[in-house]
Amino acid sequence: MTATPIQPLQRSIARGRLGKSLVGFFCLCVLTHCSSTLPPSPLPPSASDLNLLGQAHLCQTKTEATASWLRPGSQKTAWGNGSEYFQEISVPNKQGQWVVFNKDETLVGVITVFPDGLSLEDYPTLRKTLSQLPPAREFYLTSSQLLEGQIPDSATLYRTGEAKTTHQYYVRHRPGKDDQLIMAVFVLDPYEPLLDGSHPRFLSYLDTSSSQLEPKTTPLTTPSSTDKDFLGLQQFARGEIALFASCGTPHPDIAQDAYQRAIQYGLSETKQRAEAHHRLGLALTHLGKFPEAQKSIEAALAILPHASNILNSYGTVLVKLENIPAGIQAYEQALALQPAYAQARFNLAKVFESINPKRAIQEYETFIVLAEDNPDEAAKVAVAKAKIKTLQHQ
């Protein structure tokens, strides 16, 4: 692929001629995971005065959980390559709780169901949080009652969370009665698609006499350990929390193992299959295995040849392998596809420092224009400004 001219674009950016276009490109970058890190959660911050986890916290090990709060009589079942525990609690409120650990025995999700419903009257902070959230999903709990001319209970899902976790709250609406909290889900972001609170195995735990739910027809089954689609997604999520330090420390060795397993199991979605190879390449890069990383990222590009984020990572690996011309070409291809890709601008500037200082200054200046309003890029913006001063005096 031939890169588009760069300097005219830089001059237009510097003069403010691409305002609206840049905003569009920047938003596209955010939405398509252009950087080599997980994007920050778009959810509003979570605030609650209802403590549903007690001594538990996501990322806790199973050993820690067993020693403090996981009940000895909890029912254990396999959850793909991980494990799931179910425990019933009666004080202070009746509840059923599913506790989920991944293959590394890391706590990745907790689902709490209140079969009798929990009044929100005593929790003003949580009520305020829910009042500020748009509904993420609305559904009837017993749609067959509509055919009988009755008004069924309905439920609304609200999503909030912290930097690397998602909190789901399911609220039941009853005709002529106060709303009730019927379920809360706390999960590490990459695992949320695998722990959907609206799955029948969770909803069917609700008290049928008070919720008007239809008789349970779906057994409380966990995903099969032979379901390759589920196992692939599970390993991909495992790789995400390891590579991007969801639990505080990156573990590229675990990420390498996880993405390799995800690829072996198979992923049905094309973009995710490409990202598994890409992420494996990132993990191998972190481990200093640059030739292997190059092969993995090339496998990703064979699936998605026009993915700017993958091309950016490819350029980084090629530079690590001291193939500077090919690395520059990869960065420029990424920028031809996405001119407002700030990270690729920064990477390209670093490469040009020693071989073309004038071009390096131009790329750093463009990066600053693109990134200076992003608090997450403040450190790099400061580096870019310092680099420009140094290069100008050479």
VONURO-505216 format. One line per 2 residues: their letters; for each residue x, y negated, z of C-alpha. Coordinates in nm, 3 decimals. Layout:
% residues N
A> X:Y:Z; ...
//
This chain:
% residues 394
MT> 0.000:0.000:0.000; 0.128:-0.345:-0.088
AT> 0.113:-0.599:0.191; -0.064:-0.929:0.128
PI> 0.135:-1.254:0.148; 0.189:-1.352:0.510
QP> 0.318:-1.710:0.517; 0.012:-1.880:0.359
LQ> -0.208:-1.708:0.613; 0.016:-1.824:0.900
RS> 0.004:-2.184:0.781; -0.375:-2.170:0.755
IA> -0.402:-2.033:1.107; -0.168:-2.298:1.243
RG> -0.375:-2.573:1.079; -0.705:-2.435:1.209
RL> -0.844:-2.348:0.864; -0.946:-1.994:0.956
GK> -1.146:-2.067:1.272; -1.459:-1.865:1.210
SL> -1.277:-1.594:1.018; -1.028:-1.548:1.299
VG> -1.305:-1.517:1.554; -1.461:-1.243:1.343
FF> -1.132:-1.063:1.296; -1.050:-1.092:1.665
CL> -1.388:-0.949:1.766; -1.342:-0.666:1.518
CV> -1.001:-0.594:1.672; -1.154:-0.570:2.018
LT> -1.437:-0.347:1.904; -1.214:-0.108:1.711
HC> -0.948:-0.053:1.978; -0.676:-0.229:1.784
SS> -0.421:-0.219:2.063; -0.251:0.087:2.207
TL> -0.436:0.050:2.537; -0.792:0.113:2.639
PP> -1.000:-0.204:2.605; -1.130:-0.358:2.927
SP> -1.480:-0.251:3.021; -1.743:-0.485:2.868
LP> -1.971:-0.415:3.163; -2.036:-0.680:3.428
PS> -1.874:-0.622:3.768; -2.050:-0.391:4.009
AS> -2.165:-0.504:4.353; -2.358:-0.283:4.591
DL> -2.434:-0.246:4.959; -2.534:0.117:4.908
NL> -2.241:0.347:4.981; -2.301:0.664:4.783
LG> -1.947:0.801:4.778; -1.857:0.786:5.146
QA> -1.498:0.905:5.178; -1.488:1.010:4.816
HL> -1.333:0.803:4.540; -1.276:0.872:4.173
CQ> -0.924:1.000:4.095; -0.911:1.182:4.429
TK> -0.762:1.531:4.412; -0.970:1.837:4.491
TE> -0.735:1.914:4.780; -0.803:1.571:4.930
AT> -1.176:1.608:4.876; -1.185:1.952:5.036
AS> -0.995:1.825:5.339; -1.227:1.529:5.400
WL> -1.580:1.533:5.256; -1.648:1.822:5.015
RP> -1.864:2.067:5.208; -1.736:2.425:5.246
GS> -2.068:2.571:5.134; -2.087:2.370:4.813
QK> -2.191:2.571:4.510; -1.902:2.593:4.263
TA> -1.940:2.649:3.890; -1.709:2.614:3.593
WG> -1.727:2.285:3.402; -1.545:2.361:3.081
NG> -1.180:2.369:3.182; -1.262:2.199:3.510
SE> -1.496:2.269:3.799; -1.821:2.134:3.935
YF> -1.953:2.147:4.292; -2.313:2.097:4.396
QE> -2.401:2.001:4.750; -2.728:1.899:4.917
IS> -2.733:1.624:5.176; -3.027:1.541:5.403
VP> -2.896:1.248:5.610; -2.963:0.957:5.582
NK> -3.156:1.037:5.262; -3.231:1.363:5.087
QG> -3.003:1.393:4.788; -2.841:1.641:4.556
QW> -2.486:1.565:4.451; -2.279:1.703:4.166
VV> -1.903:1.650:4.207; -1.692:1.705:3.895
FN> -1.317:1.773:3.869; -1.117:1.806:3.549
KD> -0.850:2.063:3.462; -0.594:1.876:3.674
ET> -0.830:1.889:3.975; -0.886:1.514:3.955
LV> -1.227:1.381:4.058; -1.372:1.229:3.739
GV> -1.743:1.196:3.820; -2.005:1.204:4.095
IT> -2.378:1.232:4.016; -2.620:1.170:4.304
VF> -2.993:1.239:4.264; -3.261:1.128:4.513
PD> -3.550:1.371:4.460; -3.791:1.167:4.675
GL> -3.669:0.833:4.544; -3.478:0.574:4.744
SL> -3.635:0.240:4.826; -3.423:-0.058:4.720
ED> -3.574:-0.285:4.982; -3.287:-0.228:5.223
YP> -3.017:-0.300:4.963; -3.039:-0.667:4.854
TL> -2.692:-0.672:4.698; -2.766:-0.375:4.474
RK> -3.107:-0.522:4.387; -2.941:-0.846:4.281
TL> -2.688:-0.659:4.067; -2.962:-0.460:3.894
SQ> -3.167:-0.775:3.834; -2.877:-0.927:3.641
LP> -2.824:-0.626:3.415; -3.002:-0.568:3.083
PA> -3.165:-0.225:3.053; -2.934:0.020:2.881
RE> -3.209:0.275:2.824; -3.578:0.311:2.907
FY> -3.781:0.631:2.892; -4.087:0.808:3.027
LT> -4.025:1.078:3.284; -4.336:1.271:3.175
SS> -4.437:1.173:2.824; -4.706:1.443:2.801
QL> -4.921:1.241:3.042; -4.972:0.983:2.769
LE> -5.169:1.244:2.574; -5.390:1.292:2.879
GQ> -5.466:0.920:2.905; -5.255:0.877:3.217
IP> -4.982:0.623:3.280; -4.665:0.823:3.352
DS> -4.371:0.719:3.561; -4.094:0.561:3.359
AT> -3.727:0.511:3.428; -3.467:0.250:3.336
LY> -3.095:0.308:3.316; -2.871:0.018:3.419
RT> -2.497:0.032:3.350; -2.232:-0.163:3.535
GE> -1.884:-0.076:3.660; -1.530:-0.171:3.745
AK> -1.220:-0.202:3.526; -1.187:0.170:3.446
TT> -1.510:0.319:3.580; -1.876:0.308:3.484
HQ> -2.166:0.308:3.729; -2.509:0.419:3.611
YY> -2.822:0.350:3.814; -3.153:0.513:3.720
VR> -3.457:0.331:3.860; -3.805:0.486:3.857
HR> -4.108:0.266:3.792; -4.441:0.388:3.932
PG> -4.777:0.228:3.851; -4.889:0.022:4.147
KD> -4.588:0.112:4.361; -4.239:-0.024:4.434
DQ> -3.948:0.080:4.217; -3.715:0.351:4.345
LI> -3.356:0.449:4.281; -3.359:0.811:4.165
MA> -3.002:0.862:4.046; -2.656:0.706:4.055
VF> -2.361:0.817:3.843; -2.000:0.711:3.906
VL> -1.757:0.822:3.636; -1.418:0.742:3.487
DP> -1.490:0.569:3.156; -1.357:0.834:2.912
YE> -1.572:1.101:3.080; -1.902:0.910:3.066
PL> -2.021:1.074:2.740; -1.979:1.413:2.911
LD> -2.173:1.321:3.225; -2.505:1.182:3.103
GS> -2.737:1.132:3.398; -3.045:1.181:3.179
HP> -2.951:1.544:3.111; -3.234:1.780:3.218
RF> -3.006:1.960:3.464; -2.993:1.641:3.672
LS> -3.344:1.506:3.612; -3.504:1.841:3.691
YL> -3.377:1.814:4.048; -3.627:1.535:4.110
DT> -3.924:1.621:4.332; -4.204:1.715:4.088
SS> -4.476:1.638:4.339; -4.375:1.273:4.376
SQ> -4.231:1.202:4.034; -4.500:1.374:3.824
LE> -4.227:1.548:3.629; -4.334:1.842:3.418
PK> -4.243:2.186:3.552; -3.879:2.260:3.503
TT> -3.818:2.444:3.176; -3.444:2.385:3.136
PL> -3.222:2.580:3.379; -2.953:2.399:3.573
TT> -2.668:2.515:3.351; -2.325:2.364:3.310
PS> -2.147:2.336:2.974; -2.005:2.666:2.855
ST> -1.632:2.725:2.881; -1.654:2.864:2.525
DK> -1.819:2.555:2.375; -1.531:2.426:2.166
DF> -1.693:2.091:2.090; -1.737:2.022:2.460
LG> -1.388:2.150:2.545; -1.234:1.928:2.278
LQ> -1.412:1.619:2.409; -1.321:1.712:2.764
QF> -0.952:1.737:2.676; -0.966:1.410:2.483
AR> -1.105:1.237:2.793; -0.836:1.402:3.005
GE> -0.574:1.262:2.771; -0.725:0.913:2.790
IA> -0.712:0.885:3.170; -0.357:1.025:3.173
LF> -0.216:0.809:2.893; -0.384:0.484:2.996
AS> -0.336:0.521:3.373; -0.702:0.528:3.475
CG> -0.586:0.657:3.813; -0.301:0.409:3.855
TP> -0.003:0.589:3.701; 0.043:0.697:3.338
HP> 0.115:1.066:3.280; 0.223:1.102:2.917
DI> 0.316:1.467:2.975; -0.040:1.551:3.077
AQ> -0.170:1.335:2.791; 0.045:1.529:2.544
DA> -0.096:1.859:2.666; -0.452:1.727:2.667
YQ> -0.449:1.583:2.314; -0.283:1.894:2.177
RA> -0.560:2.104:2.331; -0.827:1.867:2.198
IQ> -0.685:1.905:1.847; -0.676:2.285:1.886
YG> -1.037:2.303:2.002; -1.143:2.063:1.730
LS> -1.334:1.736:1.733; -1.632:1.700:1.502
ET> -1.618:1.318:1.472; -1.364:1.201:1.212
KQ> -1.247:0.886:1.392; -1.202:1.071:1.719
RA> -1.011:1.351:1.544; -0.777:1.091:1.396
EA> -0.743:0.920:1.733; -0.648:1.250:1.899
HH> -0.348:1.275:1.665; -0.277:0.904:1.713
RL> -0.296:0.924:2.092; -0.077:1.233:2.089
GL> 0.175:1.025:1.896; 0.156:0.753:2.163
AL> 0.215:1.008:2.438; 0.513:1.153:2.253
TH> 0.649:0.802:2.203; 0.627:0.739:2.578
LG> 0.822:1.063:2.628; 1.092:0.955:2.381
KF> 1.002:1.231:2.134; 1.007:1.002:1.833
PE> 1.032:1.255:1.544; 0.737:1.450:1.688
AQ> 0.549:1.124:1.741; 0.606:1.029:1.377
KS> 0.456:1.359:1.257; 0.155:1.322:1.484
IE> 0.080:0.967:1.373; 0.124:1.068:1.010
AA> -0.139:1.336:1.073; -0.369:1.063:1.205
LA> -0.306:0.849:0.895; -0.385:1.147:0.672
IL> -0.734:1.137:0.824; -0.773:0.757:0.846
PH> -0.514:0.596:0.616; -0.654:0.244:0.658
AS> -0.670:0.227:1.038; -0.476:-0.084:1.140
NI> -0.416:0.031:1.498; -0.266:0.359:1.378
LN> -0.047:0.177:1.125; 0.075:-0.050:1.405
SY> 0.175:0.252:1.615; 0.339:0.407:1.311
GT> 0.550:0.095:1.264; 0.664:0.113:1.626
VL> 0.773:0.476:1.594; 0.958:0.408:1.269
VK> 1.143:0.119:1.433; 1.235:0.350:1.723
LE> 1.377:0.587:1.464; 1.575:0.291:1.320
NI> 1.386:0.302:0.991; 1.340:-0.074:0.997
PA> 1.217:-0.133:0.638; 0.948:0.134:0.672
GI> 0.851:-0.001:1.014; 0.809:-0.353:0.873
QA> 0.601:-0.215:0.588; 0.370:-0.035:0.832
YE> 0.320:-0.351:1.040; 0.249:-0.555:0.729
QA> 0.001:-0.296:0.606; -0.178:-0.320:0.940
LA> -0.187:-0.699:0.906; -0.306:-0.680:0.546
LQ> -0.605:-0.487:0.677; -0.651:-0.705:0.984
PA> -0.473:-1.042:0.968; -0.569:-1.143:1.323
YA> -0.420:-0.831:1.480; -0.218:-1.000:1.755
QA> -0.019:-0.697:1.872; 0.104:-0.620:1.521
RF> 0.213:-0.986:1.486; 0.410:-0.960:1.810
NL> 0.571:-0.631:1.705; 0.665:-0.768:1.364
AK> 0.819:-1.077:1.524; 1.041:-0.860:1.745
VF> 1.173:-0.671:1.443; 1.252:-0.991:1.253
ES> 1.444:-1.154:1.540; 1.780:-1.016:1.429
IN> 1.727:-1.001:1.054; 1.511:-1.305:0.973
PK> 1.483:-1.553:1.264; 1.270:-1.797:1.065
RA> 1.013:-1.526:0.991; 1.027:-1.417:1.356
IQ> 0.940:-1.772:1.467; 0.647:-1.779:1.226
EY> 0.512:-1.448:1.354; 0.551:-1.551:1.720
ET> 0.371:-1.879:1.649; 0.087:-1.690:1.484
FI> 0.071:-1.448:1.775; 0.038:-1.739:2.021
VL> -0.251:-1.886:1.824; -0.427:-1.551:1.828
AE> -0.357:-1.455:2.188; -0.319:-1.767:2.401
DN> -0.683:-1.766:2.515; -0.669:-1.399:2.616
PD> -0.571:-1.367:2.986; -0.451:-1.010:2.928
EA> -0.189:-1.139:2.684; -0.054:-1.418:2.907
AK> 0.277:-1.240:2.973; 0.340:-1.177:2.604
VA> 0.246:-1.533:2.514; 0.507:-1.657:2.762
VA> 0.765:-1.421:2.606; 0.675:-1.543:2.258
KA> 0.720:-1.908:2.358; 1.059:-1.833:2.515
KI> 1.167:-1.639:2.206; 1.074:-1.930:1.978
KT> 1.290:-2.170:2.183; 1.584:-1.929:2.170
LQ> 1.550:-1.863:1.798; 1.520:-2.233:1.716
HQ> 1.859:-2.300:1.875; 2.047:-2.022:1.699
//
